[in-house]
Amino acid sequence: MQSKKFLVIGTAGHIDHGKTSLVKALTGVDTDRWEEEKRRGMTIDLGFAKLELPDGTVAGIVDVPGHEKFIKNMVAGAHGLDMVLFVVAADEGIMPQTKEHLTVCESLGTKRGIVVLTKKDAVEPEWLELVKEEVEEFTKGTFLEKAPVVAVSSKTGEGIEELKRVIAEVAEEVEPKRAEGILRLPVDRSFTVKGFGTVVTGTLLSGRLRAGDRLELLPAGREVKARSVQVHGRPVEEAVAGQRTAVNVPDLKKEEVKRGDLLATPDYLKPTDKVDAVLKLSKDADVIVTSGHKVHFHHLTKEVEGEVFLIDRQELLPGESALVQIRLKGEVVPMFKDRFVVRHYSPARVIGGGEILNPLPPGKFRRRFAEKWKELLKPFTEKNAEEIVLKLVEELPGRLSPRELVQFTALSPEEVESLVERLKGEKRVLVSEEKLYPADHLKELKAQTLKLIEEFHSKTPILEGPGKESVRGKLKAPKELFERAIRELKEEGKLEELEGSLKLTGFTPSPEGRWKGLVERAEESVREKGLKPPTVKELAKELSVPEEEAYAVASYLKRHKGFHRFADFLMAPEALETAVTALKELFSGQERITVSQFKDRLGISRKFAVPLLEYLDQLGFTCRTGNERVRGEKLK
C-alpha cells in the first residue's frame, strides 16, 4: 500500500501575475530553467518543483506560462491536475489570460483550486478587497466559485505559510490517482544525459513504473525498456500515479521522442486520427461552431490540428455542449473520459474543451448516420462500462479482444477481465479465440451455416454437400466458434459430416431435373472413351457447362457409380479393371515392367499411361522403383 499521497498542483493565470515567484516562495525552486526565460523575465515553457506538505503528502507543482503566445505550453502542463493555484495579481485583477486559463482548467475537468491573490504588498487593503469582489464575481458558476482565496506577497513572504496550510486542507479532499490501471506517462520533456542516454519526463497519469519495465512509445508503436526511474530528481524503485517522473530509456534517441508522445503499458492502446466526444464551448467564446470548424486540439501533452463535426445539431453556440467528432491531421492516443481543450484555429485562442467518449470511432461521421451514431455513443455519455462493452460487441462482433476494452472503458485490465467473465457467465457475450461476440452470434452462425448448406443442396443436388472449410470461409467464422456451431448442429441432429463435407440430416444426393441428363451424358461419354478418359475440364466443354458443374458431376459419378478421378481424368470402373487385368498379364512373365510396355499393352499414349500408372501406384497395384514398376501389395 502507498504510505503517501501524491498529487499534482498547477499554476494558472495571466502573464506577470507572479506564478513563478509564487512557486519559488512555496518550494525554493526557480522553475524558469531557460536562459531566455530569465532574460525576458517571463515563463515560456513548463517548469516543475516539489512541495512536501506537513502530513507527508508530496505535490509536484507544474508552473505554466501565462503569455498568450505560449498558451499551448500551458495546456500541455495543465492536464491531470489535482488542484490549481489560480493566480490573480492584486494590482491588476482579471486579465485576458486569466479568463483563458480558467476555460482551460474547466475544460480539463479540474475539480479543486485555490485563488491566490499575489503582490499583496503592492496595493492598499481597500484595493485588495475590490479585487476579491471582482474574483468572486468572475468565478461564479465555475469550479472556483467556493474556492478559498488567499492573498500573499512572494516578495515579503506574507501569506505563504497560510497558503501552505490551505493547500494541505484542500489536498486532503483529493483522491489518489489510480495505480491499478495500465501505465500512461504523457511526455512533456526529453533530453540526453551523458553516460545514460535519453531521459523522458512527465506526470504519471495512471499505473506504476519500475526499472526494467517494458513500455510502448506511442503513437510510433515502438517497444522500449525503462533502465531507471526517478521522482523529483531522486532514484526510486517504483513511481506511482500522480508523481512527476523521469525515466531513462536508452533504446531511444532524443530526437525519436518528443512532447506529445505517450509511454504506456504495451499492447493496450491504439493511436487514432479521430475521436467522438462531448465539446463544450466557453461562454466567453466569440465563435459559433459548425461542421468543418478548424481547431487546435490539445490532448494530454499533444497539440494537433483538426476539424469539428457536429453530430446532434447544426451549430454550437457559446456556453452550449454538443456531441462531436473531431478529425485530426495527426494521431493521438486517447482513452474514454480523457479531457481535451480546443483553440480556435486563427487567431489561436481557447474556445472550449470537453471529454472523450469513443476513443476509436468506427469511421468518419456522416450526417445520414446521425441517429445510429448517437445510439452508439449513448452508453459512453451515460458512462456505463457494461453497456459500452455490450454495444461495442454488438457493433463489432469478433473484432475486439478483452484487452482492447481497456481503452474504451478506462477500466484496469483486471476490472475488464472481471466484467467480461461476468457477462460470459450471464450468457450475454461469447469469447472465442480471444475475440468477443454477442450472445446470439452462435445462434446466428448456426442458422447461416444451415442456410448455406441448404442453398448448396438446392443448387447442386448431386453432391453430398459443401466442404467444411469452404463453408467456414464463406461465413468468415473463426475456427473455434465454427467448430462449436458444427458440433452443436450435429448434436441437435440437424447436420451430418462426411469426409470433410457437410450435409443436412436425411439429405441424399440424387440427379434431378437437368442434372439427371448431365450425369447420363457424362457417364455415357466416359464409358465410351474407356482407357483414353477425358479430363473434367474437357468434359465441361463437351457438356457445355461451367467447370464447376462438371466437377460436381464427376464427384457424383465417383461416389455413387464407382468412377475414378486421377490427374483431372475421369475413368469408368470397367476401364480400370481392364488396366489391372493387363498388369496381371504383364507381371505373369516378368518381375518388372516399364511405362512403354504398359502403354503398348493397352494401346494408349504416355499422356494416359503415366498418370494411370501413378494412380495404380496409389491404389497399391504397382510400386515404382526408379523408372520401372514391380507388383504392389494387391497383386502379390
C-alpha positions in Angstrom: 0.0 0.0 0.0 1.0 3.6 -0.6 2.1 5.3 2.6 2.0 8.7 0.9 -0.4 10.6 -1.2 1.0 12.1 -4.4 -0.7 14.9 -6.3 -0.1 17.4 -9.0 -0.7 21.1 -8.5 -0.7 23.5 -11.4 -0.4 27.3 -11.6 -2.7 29.3 -13.9 -3.1 33.0 -14.5 -2.1 35.9 -16.7 1.5 36.8 -17.6 3.4 38.7 -15.0 0.9 37.9 -12.2 3.7 36.2 -10.2 3.1 32.5 -10.8 6.8 31.6 -10.9 7.7 33.8 -8.0 4.9 32.1 -6.0 6.2 28.6 -6.8 9.7 29.8 -5.6 8.3 31.2 -2.4 6.5 27.9 -1.7 9.3 25.5 -2.7 12.5 27.4 -3.0 12.8 26.3 -6.6 13.1 28.7 -9.6 11.2 27.0 -12.3 12.4 29.3 -15.1 15.1 27.0 -16.4 15.8 28.5 -19.8 18.2 31.4 -20.3 15.6 33.2 -22.4 13.1 33.0 -19.6 15.4 34.6 -17.2 16.5 37.3 -19.7 12.9 38.2 -20.7 11.5 37.8 -17.1 8.6 35.6 -18.2 7.9 31.9 -18.3 7.9 30.4 -21.8 7.7 26.6 -21.1 6.7 24.4 -18.3 8.6 24.4 -15.0 8.5 21.9 -12.2 9.0 21.9 -8.5 8.3 19.6 -5.5 6.3 20.6 -2.4 6.1 18.5 0.7 3.1 19.1 2.9 3.0 18.6 6.8 1.0 15.4 6.5 3.6 13.7 4.2 1.7 14.4 1.0 4.1 15.1 -1.8 2.9 17.5 -4.5 4.5 18.1 -7.9 4.0 21.7 -8.9 3.7 22.5 -12.6 4.4 26.1 -13.4 2.8 27.1 -16.7 3.5 30.2 -18.9 0.9 33.0 -18.9 1.6 34.7 -22.1 -0.9 34.2 -24.9 1.8 33.1 -27.3 2.7 30.1 -25.1 -0.9 29.0 -24.2 -0.2 25.6 -25.9 2.6 25.0 -23.4 0.2 26.0 -20.6 -2.3 23.4 -21.9 0.3 20.7 -22.1 1.1 21.3 -18.4 -2.5 21.6 -17.2 -3.7 18.0 -17.9 -4.2 15.7 -14.9 -4.1 18.4 -12.3 -5.5 17.5 -8.8 -5.6 21.2 -7.8 -4.8 24.6 -9.4 -3.3 27.7 -7.8 -5.3 30.2 -9.7 -3.1 33.3 -9.6 -4.5 36.9 -9.9 -2.2 39.8 -9.3 -3.8 42.2 -6.8 -2.5 45.2 -8.7 -4.1 44.2 -12.0 -7.1 42.0 -11.3 -8.7 39.8 -14.0 -6.9 40.0 -17.4 -7.3 38.2 -20.8 -5.2 35.1 -20.0 -6.9 34.9 -16.6 -10.1 34.1 -18.5 -8.4 31.8 -21.0 -6.6 29.8 -18.3 -9.9 29.3 -16.4 -11.5 27.9 -19.6 -8.6 25.5 -19.9 -8.9 24.3 -16.3 -12.7 23.9 -16.6 -12.3 22.1 -20.0 -9.7 19.7 -18.5 -12.1 18.8 -15.6 -10.0 20.4 -12.8 -12.2 19.9 -9.7 -10.3 21.8 -6.9 -8.4 25.1 -6.7 -7.3 28.0 -4.6 -7.4 31.6 -5.8 -4.1 33.2 -4.9 -4.0 37.0 -4.9 -0.3 37.8 -5.5 1.5 41.1 -5.0 -0.4 41.9 -1.8 2.4 44.2 -0.8 1.8 46.4 -3.9 -1.7 47.5 -3.0 -3.7 49.1 -0.2 -6.2 46.9 1.8 -9.2 48.7 0.3 -8.0 47.9 -3.2 -7.4 44.2 -2.3 -11.0 44.0 -1.1 -12.2 45.3 -4.5 -10.1 42.7 -6.3 -11.5 39.9 -4.1 -15.0 41.1 -5.1 -14.0 41.1 -8.7 -12.7 37.5 -8.4 -15.8 36.4 -6.6 -17.9 37.6 -9.5 -15.6 36.2 -12.1 -15.6 32.6 -10.6 -19.4 32.3 -10.2 -20.7 29.1 -11.8 -17.1 27.6 -12.1 -15.3 25.1 -10.0 -13.6 28.0 -8.3 -16.9 29.5 -7.1 -16.4 28.4 -3.5 -12.7 28.0 -3.6 -10.5 29.5 -0.8 -9.0 32.9 -1.6 -5.5 33.6 -0.1 -3.6 36.9 -0.5 0.2 36.6 -0.5 3.3 38.5 -1.2 6.1 36.4 -2.7 8.4 39.3 -2.2 7.9 39.6 1.6 6.7 36.1 2.3 3.5 37.4 3.8 0.6 34.8 3.5 2.9 32.0 2.2 2.6 29.9 5.3 -1.2 30.4 5.3 -1.3 29.3 1.7 0.7 26.1 2.5 -1.9 25.4 5.3 -4.8 25.9 2.8 -3.1 23.7 0.2 -2.8 20.9 2.8 -6.5 21.3 3.6 -7.6 21.1 0.0 -5.1 18.2 -0.6 -7.0 16.1 2.0 -10.0 16.1 -0.3 -8.1 14.8 -3.3 -8.5 11.1 -4.1 -5.3 9.3 -5.0 -4.8 8.6 -8.8 -5.4 5.1 -9.9 -2.2 3.0 -9.6 -4.0 -0.2 -10.6 -4.7 0.7 -14.3 -2.3 0.5 -17.2 0.7 2.8 -17.1 0.3 6.1 -19.0 3.1 8.7 -19.0 2.5 11.7 -21.3 5.8 13.1 -22.4 6.4 16.8 -21.7 10.2 16.8 -22.0 13.1 14.6 -23.3 16.8 15.2 -23.1 20.1 13.3 -23.1 22.2 12.6 -20.0 25.8 11.7 -20.8 26.5 8.1 -19.9 22.8 7.2 -19.6 21.2 8.2 -22.9 17.7 9.6 -23.4 15.6 10.6 -20.4 11.9 11.3 -20.7 9.8 13.2 -18.1 6.1 13.6 -17.5 3.4 13.3 -14.9 2.4 9.7 -14.4 -1.4 9.6 -15.0 -2.1 6.0 -14.0 -0.3 2.8 -13.2 3.2 2.1 -11.8 6.6 2.3 -13.3 9.7 0.3 -12.3 13.1 -0.1 -13.7 13.2 -2.9 -16.2 9.6 -2.5 -17.2 8.7 -2.9 -20.9 7.0 0.2 -22.3 5.4 1.2 -25.6 6.2 4.5 -27.2 3.0 5.8 -28.9 1.9 6.7 -31.5 5.0 5.2 -33.0 4.2 1.7 -31.5 7.8 1.1 -30.6 8.7 -1.1 -27.6 11.4 0.2 -25.2 12.7 -0.7 -21.8 13.0 1.5 -18.7 16.5 1.3 -17.4 16.0 3.5 -14.3 13.3 5.7 -12.7 13.5 9.0 -10.8 10.9 11.1 -9.0 11.7 14.7 -8.4 15.4 14.0 -9.2 15.8 11.1 -6.9 16.2 7.4 -7.9 13.2 5.2 -6.8 12.3 1.6 -7.1 8.8 2.5 -8.3 7.0 5.6 -9.5 3.2 5.7 -9.0 0.3 7.6 -10.5 0.4 11.3 -9.5 4.2 11.6 -9.4 6.4 13.8 -11.5 8.5 11.0 -13.1 11.7 10.8 -15.2 12.6 7.5 -16.9 15.8 6.6 -18.6 15.1 4.9 -22.0 18.5 4.3 -23.6 16.7 2.4 -26.5 15.5 5.8 -27.8 17.5 8.7 -29.3 16.4 12.1 -28.1 15.0 13.0 -31.5 12.8 9.9 -31.5 10.7 11.0 -28.6 9.0 14.4 -28.2 6.4 16.3 -26.2 3.0 14.8 -27.1 4.2 11.2 -27.2 3.0 8.7 -24.7 4.8 5.9 -22.8 2.3 3.2 -21.9 1.9 -0.5 -20.9 2.4 -2.4 -24.2 -0.4 -3.7 -26.3 -3.4 -1.9 -24.7 -3.7 1.4 -26.6 -4.1 2.3 -30.3 -3.5 5.7 -31.9 -6.3 7.3 -33.8 -6.8 10.4 -36.1 -10.4 10.9 -34.9 -12.3 10.9 -31.7 -16.0 11.1 -30.7 -16.5 13.5 -27.8 -18.6 16.0 -25.9 -17.5 19.5 -26.7 -18.5 22.5 -24.5 -18.0 25.9 -26.0 -16.9 28.5 -23.5 -19.5 31.2 -22.7 -16.8 33.7 -23.5 -16.1 32.2 -26.9 -16.6 34.6 -29.7 -17.3 32.0 -32.4 -20.2 29.8 -33.5 -19.0 26.3 -34.4 -20.5 24.5 -37.4 -19.3 21.3 -39.0 -15.8 21.7 -40.5 -14.7 24.3 -38.0 -10.9 24.2 -37.8 -9.3 24.0 -34.3 -6.1 23.2 -32.5 -6.8 20.1 -30.4 -4.9 19.6 -27.2 -4.9 16.2 -25.5 -2.6 15.4 -22.6 0.7 17.0 -23.8 0.0 16.8 -27.5 -1.3 19.5 -29.8 -2.6 18.7 -33.3 -4.8 20.5 -35.9 -8.2 19.2 -36.5 -11.8 19.8 -37.7 -15.0 19.6 -35.6 -18.1 17.8 -37.0 -21.3 18.2 -35.1 -23.4 15.0 -34.5 -26.5 16.1 -32.7 -27.0 19.7 -34.0 -26.3 22.0 -36.9 -24.4 24.7 -34.9 -22.8 25.1 -31.4 -23.2 28.4 -29.6 -21.1 29.8 -26.8 -21.9 28.2 -23.5 -23.5 25.1 -25.2 -22.4 21.5 -25.4 -22.7 19.1 -28.3 -21.8 15.6 -29.4 -18.9 15.9 -31.9 -16.4 14.0 -34.0 -13.0 15.7 -34.2 -10.9 14.6 -37.1 -7.2 15.2 -36.7 -4.3 15.8 -39.0 -2.1 13.7 -36.7 -2.5 10.9 -34.3 -3.4 11.0 -30.6 -3.7 8.1 -28.1 -6.9 8.8 -26.1 -8.9 6.8 -23.6 -12.5 7.1 -22.6 -13.2 10.0 -20.3 -9.9 11.8 -21.2 -10.3 15.6 -21.2 -9.2 17.9 -24.0 -9.0 21.6 -24.9 -9.7 23.2 -28.3 -8.4 26.5 -29.5 -9.7 28.5 -32.5 -7.5 27.9 -35.5 -6.7 31.5 -36.3 -6.3 33.7 -34.4 -5.4 30.9 -31.9 -7.4 31.3 -28.7 -9.0 28.9 -26.3 -12.7 28.5 -27.1 -13.7 25.4 -25.1 -13.0 21.7 -24.4 -14.6 18.5 -23.2 -14.4 14.8 -22.7 -13.6 11.9 -25.0 -16.4 9.4 -25.4 -15.5 6.9 -28.1 -11.7 7.0 -28.4 -11.6 4.8 -31.5 -14.7 5.7 -33.7 -15.6 3.1 -36.3 -15.2 5.6 -39.1 -15.9 9.1 -40.3 -19.2 10.5 -39.1 -21.7 11.3 -41.8 -24.9 13.3 -41.3 -27.1 10.5 -42.6 -25.8 8.2 -39.8 -26.6 10.7 -37.1 -29.2 8.6 -35.3 -27.2 5.5 -35.4 -24.1 7.4 -34.2 -26.0 8.9 -31.2 -27.2 5.4 -30.3 -23.7 4.1 -30.4 -22.5 6.9 -28.1 -25.4 6.6 -25.6 -23.6 4.2 -23.2 -20.5 6.4 -23.4 -22.4 9.5 -22.5 -24.0 7.6 -19.6 -20.6 6.3 -18.5 -21.9 2.8 -18.3 -18.9 0.4 -18.8 -21.1 -2.7 -19.0 -23.4 -1.1 -21.7 -20.3 0.2 -23.6 -18.9 -3.3 -23.8 -22.3 -4.8 -24.9 -22.8 -2.1 -27.6 -19.2 -2.4 -28.9 -19.6 -6.2 -29.1 -22.9 -5.8 -30.9 -21.4 -3.3 -33.4 -18.0 -5.0 -33.9 -18.6 -8.8 -33.4 -15.3 -10.7 -33.4 -13.2 -7.6 -33.8 -12.4 -6.7 -30.2 -10.4 -8.6 -27.6 -11.0 -8.1 -23.8 -7.6 -6.3 -23.7 -8.8 -3.7 -26.2 -11.7 -2.8 -24.0 -9.3 -1.0 -21.6 -9.1 1.9 -24.0 -12.9 2.1 -24.5 -13.8 1.8 -20.8 -10.9 3.4 -18.9 -11.0 0.3 -16.6 -8.0 -1.6 -15.4 -7.2 -4.9 -17.2 -8.3 -6.8 -14.0 -11.6 -4.9 -14.0 -12.2 -5.6 -17.7 -11.4 -9.3 -17.2 -13.9 -9.4 -14.3 -16.6 -7.7 -16.3 -16.2 -9.9 -19.3 -16.2 -13.1 -17.1 -19.5 -11.9 -15.6 -21.0 -11.1 -18.9 -20.0 -14.6 -20.2 -21.5 -16.2 -17.1 -24.7 -14.4 -17.7 -24.6 -15.6 -21.4 -24.6 -12.0 -22.7 -21.3 -12.3 -24.6 -19.2 -15.1 -26.2 -15.4 -15.2 -26.3 -13.7 -17.2 -29.0 -10.0 -17.1 -29.9 -9.7 -14.0 -27.7 -12.4 -12.1 -29.5 -15.8 -11.0 -28.2 -19.2 -11.8 -29.8 -22.8 -11.1 -28.9 -24.5 -13.9 -27.1 -26.8 -14.7 -30.1 -23.9 -14.8 -32.5 -23.5 -18.6 -32.2 -27.2 -19.0 -32.9 -26.9 -16.8 -36.0 -23.8 -18.7 -37.1 -25.7 -22.0 -36.9 -28.6 -20.6 -38.8 -26.3 -19.1 -41.5 -24.5 -22.5 -41.8 -27.7 -24.4 -42.3 -28.9 -21.8 -44.8 -25.7 -22.0 -46.8 -25.8 -25.8 -46.9 -29.5 -25.8 -47.9 -28.7 -23.5 -50.7 -25.9 -25.7 -51.8 -28.2 -28.8 -51.8 -30.7 -26.9 -53.9 -28.1 -25.7 -56.4 -26.1 -28.9 -56.6 -28.3 -31.8 -55.5 -25.9 -34.4 -56.9 -23.3 -33.7 -54.2 -23.2 -34.7 -50.6 -22.7 -31.1 -49.5 -20.2 -28.2 -49.5 -16.7 -28.6 -48.0 -16.5 -27.8 -44.3 -13.7 -25.3 -44.8 -15.5 -23.8 -47.8 -18.5 -23.0 -45.5 -16.3 -21.5 -42.8 -14.5 -19.3 -45.4 -17.8 -18.0 -46.8 -19.1 -17.2 -43.3 -15.7 -15.7 -42.3 -16.1 -17.6 -39.0 -13.3 -18.1 -36.5 -12.3 -21.8 -36.4 -13.1 -22.3 -32.7 -16.5 -20.8 -32.9 -17.3 -22.5 -36.2 -16.3 -25.9 -34.8 -18.6 -25.3 -31.8 -21.5 -24.4 -34.1 -21.0 -27.6 -36.2 -20.7 -29.7 -33.1 -24.0 -28.4 -31.7 -25.8 -28.8 -35.0 -24.7 -32.4 -35.1 -25.8 -33.0 -31.5 -29.1 -31.4 -32.4 -29.5 -33.9 -35.3 -29.6 -31.2 -37.9 -26.3 -31.8 -39.6 -24.1 -34.6 -40.7 -20.4 -34.6 -41.6 -19.0 -36.9 -44.2 -15.3 -36.9 -45.4 -14.9 -33.2 -44.9 -18.3 -32.3 -46.4 -21.4 -31.1 -44.6 -25.0 -32.1 -45.4 -28.4 -31.7 -43.8 -29.5 -34.7 -41.9 -31.5 -37.0 -44.2 -30.3 -35.5 -47.4 -29.4 -38.0 -50.1 -27.7 -36.8 -53.3 -29.6 -37.6 -56.5 -29.6 -36.2 -60.0 -32.8 -34.3 -60.6 -34.0 -32.2 -63.4 -31.3 -31.1 -65.8 -28.7 -32.7 -63.5 -30.1 -36.2 -64.4 -29.4 -35.5 -68.1 -25.9 -34.2 -67.4 -25.0 -37.3 -65.4 -26.3 -39.7 -68.0 -24.4 -37.9 -70.8 -21.2 -37.7 -68.8 -21.4 -41.4 -67.8 -22.0 -42.5 -71.4 -19.2 -40.4 -72.7 -16.6 -41.5 -70.1 -17.5 -45.2 -70.6 -17.2 -44.9 -74.4 -13.7 -43.4 -74.1 -12.5 -46.3 -72.0 -8.7 -46.2 -71.4 -8.5 -42.8 -73.0 -10.6 -40.9 -70.5 -11.4 -37.2 -70.6 -10.3 -34.6 -68.1 -13.1 -32.9 -66.2 -12.3 -29.7 -68.0 -12.7 -31.4 -71.3 -15.9 -32.9 -70.1 -17.2 -29.4 -69.2 -16.7 -28.3 -72.8 -18.3 -31.4 -74.1 -21.4 -30.9 -71.9 -21.3 -27.1 -72.5 -21.5 -26.4 -68.8 -19.3 -24.4 -66.4 -16.3 -26.3 -65.0 -17.8 -26.1 -61.5 -20.8 -28.1 -62.6 -18.6 -30.7 -64.5 -16.6 -31.2 -61.3 -19.9 -31.8 -59.4 -21.0 -34.4 -62.0 -17.5 -36.1 -61.7 -17.8 -36.2 -57.9 -21.2 -37.8 -58.2 -20.0 -40.5 -60.6 -17.0 -41.2 -58.4 -19.0 -41.5 -55.1 -22.1 -43.3 -56.5 -21.1 -45.0 -59.7 -17.5 -46.1 -58.7 -15.7 -43.9 -61.3 -12.1 -43.0 -60.8 -10.5 -39.5 -60.6 -6.8 -39.0 -61.1 -4.8 -36.1 -62.5 -8.1 -34.5 -63.5 -9.0 -37.5 -65.6 -12.3 -39.3 -65.0 -12.3 -43.0 -65.8 -15.1 -45.6 -65.8 -14.6 -48.6 -63.4 -14.6 -51.2 -66.2 -11.7 -49.3 -67.9 -9.7 -49.5 -64.7 -10.4 -53.2 -64.5 -9.1 -53.7 -68.0 -5.9 -51.9 -66.9 -5.5 -54.1 -63.9 -6.0 -57.2 -66.0 -3.3 -56.0 -68.4 -1.0 -55.5 -65.4 -1.5 -59.1 -64.2 -0.7 -60.4 -67.7 2.5 -58.4 -67.9 3.7 -59.5 -64.5 2.9 -63.2 -65.2 6.0 -63.4 -67.4 8.4 -60.8 -65.7 9.1 -59.1 -62.4 9.4 -55.6 -63.6 7.6 -53.5 -66.3 8.2 -50.2 -67.9 5.8 -47.4 -68.9 6.4 -48.3 -72.6 5.4 -51.9 -72.0 2.3 -50.8 -70.1 1.1 -48.3 -72.8 1.8 -50.7 -75.6 -0.1 -53.4 -73.9 -3.1 -51.1 -73.5 -2.7 -49.3 -76.8 -2.6 -45.8 -75.2 -0.1 -42.9 -75.2 2.1 -41.7 -72.4 -0.4 -38.9 -71.8 -2.7 -41.6 -70.3 -0.3 -44.3 -69.3 1.9 -42.2 -66.9 -0.9 -40.7 -64.7 -2.8 -44.1 -64.8 0.3 -45.9 -63.5 0.8 -43.3 -60.8 -2.9 -43.8 -59.8 -2.3 -47.6 -59.8 0.7 -47.0 -57.5 -1.6 -45.1 -55.1 -4.2 -48.0 -55.2 -1.4 -50.5 -54.4 -1.5 -52.5 -57.6 2.0 -51.3 -58.6 5.1 -49.9 -56.8 7.6 -47.7 -58.6 11.3 -48.4 -58.3 13.3 -46.0 -60.4 11.8 -45.9 -63.9 10.1 -49.3 -63.5 7.2 -50.9 -61.7 7.0 -54.0 -59.6 4.0 -55.8 -58.2 2.1 -53.8 -55.4 0.5 -55.4 -52.4 -2.7 -56.0 -54.3 -1.0 -58.1 -56.9 1.2 -60.2 -54.6 
